[in-house]
């Protein structure tokens, strides 16, 4: 299979032609794509240029602080203090506006320093900072400076094309972390790439909340419904108008298309899913975008308006920064957009603050990244190219109907509660059966310790399992659960079904993917970590030994459910088809913590 790829590098005035060959050939794909590489020159933010910034009537924009360097993500404390991360400098700056004149009182103060510092969030008097692989927390002192940084997570996935982690606290009090993809479009080897993660505030437990997200830097919760929304970066090198930037409603356990499907269900021509899954099947298992926006605008920070100084018609709407990409001519982005919501649903995405592109689009003096709601209800926007934080305020009379309120927690709590505090699969009515399945393992003995290489602290390889055949069985399934886990209880570590009736043993170290090629056709559902396939024991260090129940079910049929199904969906489909069941229980205790990063 050949994809003819023509790159028109208009900024340099040269034409580059190439032939890209996909990793897996033979499906007849033949796609010709013309794309642009265009990078408007940077110029200074002079008063004449900033005077040309455009906003709706009644709004005004002015610099809040200048000369900040590579200013990226903004967070505002309950006191109204402003914090901004700088990726290139690797630090966090602190600014105040004590006199309320809409400008920082003086030069910024460096309050934290960590290589590749990027995402920041504030919760309960603490500032959280995320780099590529680590999350740190520090107390915020009375004067706004920080106490010592303490690492609470040290093993986020390695970076690639998208190393800029961001995070925010949800209305449920949990920490949500966006981890971008390592590439433009590829099958990731680490299941946590191209996801939103959900972690406890102490960092001791985390799961994959949503997947199939190329790079969702901007996400926030609707202040009325409590639902999570995010803007995902579209795939590059698919022409000027393709792929649109995606606005998605993000839900637990859902997959959002990347890398094989984009937009409303368009198929990306170059990639190929692993395990024999077709692109059409991947599309059927993915959630399409709700609304798209101009391709290559590069969405960054995203915030529902939670202030009280804008006109009433802004209630329930959101704003997002669009940094702009290198992959479109004319350039798109370089703006703040307004996302109009009605009854909790997005209707349109429209430009709000424009004008950072100058000289007919040949130059620019600002690339919007950070976005936050100031204590007085104004918007703060960080430009990472000239180091300016801009303040956007409404100059008219504030609406008396506008109310600043937090998002309700119910939507996120209901999602998190699904499948929690229920019996083990073998004890649930869906698996009622008279037959007995005798289960053994060459890796460990019943009620004995599971070797460490089967844990997520080490190699994380699945153990060998063997069982005796059950008469009239058409397939077998495996459900591995930990009833001693917390806060997720019981924790589903492994879910596999449609194991052929002729197969009565599995070797050590099966692939961790949706569908297996050996044994052919076995599907592996979504475990409680949010990944697919085996997820080994990972009890907190110091906990007594946890019990891991490897349950084998004999079924009288194959199940017609997608591999994105979770334990509850599997059990619902298996109900009435289980003719035998059995288990082997292994123990695992982790006495030594992982090495410090």
Secondary structure as UniProt FT lines:
FT   STRAND          2..9
FT   TURN            10..13
FT   STRAND          14..21
FT   STRAND          32..36
FT   STRAND          41..42
FT   HELIX           47..50
FT   TURN            51..52
FT   TURN            57..58
FT   STRAND          59..65
FT   STRAND          71..76
FT   TURN            78..79
FT   STRAND          82..86
FT   TURN            87..90
FT   STRAND          91..95
FT   TURN            98..99
FT   STRAND          109..113
FT   TURN            115..116
FT   STRAND          119..123
FT   TURN            124..125
FT   STRAND          126..130
FT   STRAND          135..140
FT   TURN            142..143
FT   STRAND          150..153
FT   STRAND          166..169
FT   TURN            171..172
FT   STRAND          175..179
FT   TURN            191..194
FT   STRAND          195..199
FT   TURN            201..202
FT   STRAND          206..211
FT   STRAND          218..221
FT   TURN            223..225
FT   STRAND          228..232
FT   TURN            240..241
FT   STRAND          245..250
FT   TURN            252..253
FT   TURN            258..260
FT   STRAND          261..262
FT   TURN            263..265
FT   STRAND          266..267
FT   TURN            275..276
FT   HELIX           279..284
FT   STRAND          291..293
FT   TURN            295..296
FT   STRAND          299..304
FT   HELIX           312..314
FT   TURN            315..316
FT   STRAND          318..322
FT   STRAND          335..342
FT   TURN            343..344
FT   STRAND          345..354
FT   STRAND          357..358
FT   HELIX           359..361
FT   STRAND          363..364
FT   STRAND          368..373
FT   TURN            375..376
FT   STRAND          379..383
FT   TURN            384..386
FT   STRAND          389..394
FT   TURN            400..401
FT   HELIX           410..417
FT   TURN            418..419
FT   HELIX           425..427
FT   HELIX           429..431
FT   STRAND          435..436
FT   STRAND          439..440
FT   TURN            446..447
FT   STRAND          448..449
FT   HELIX           452..454
FT   TURN            456..459
FT   STRAND          465..467
FT   TURN            471..472
FT   STRAND          475..482
FT   TURN            483..484
FT   STRAND          491..500
FT   TURN            501..502
FT   STRAND          505..506
FT   STRAND          515..517
FT   TURN            518..519
FT   STRAND          520..524
FT   TURN            528..529
FT   TURN            541..542
FT   STRAND          546..555
FT   TURN            563..564
FT   HELIX           567..574
FT   TURN            575..577
FT   STRAND          578..588
//
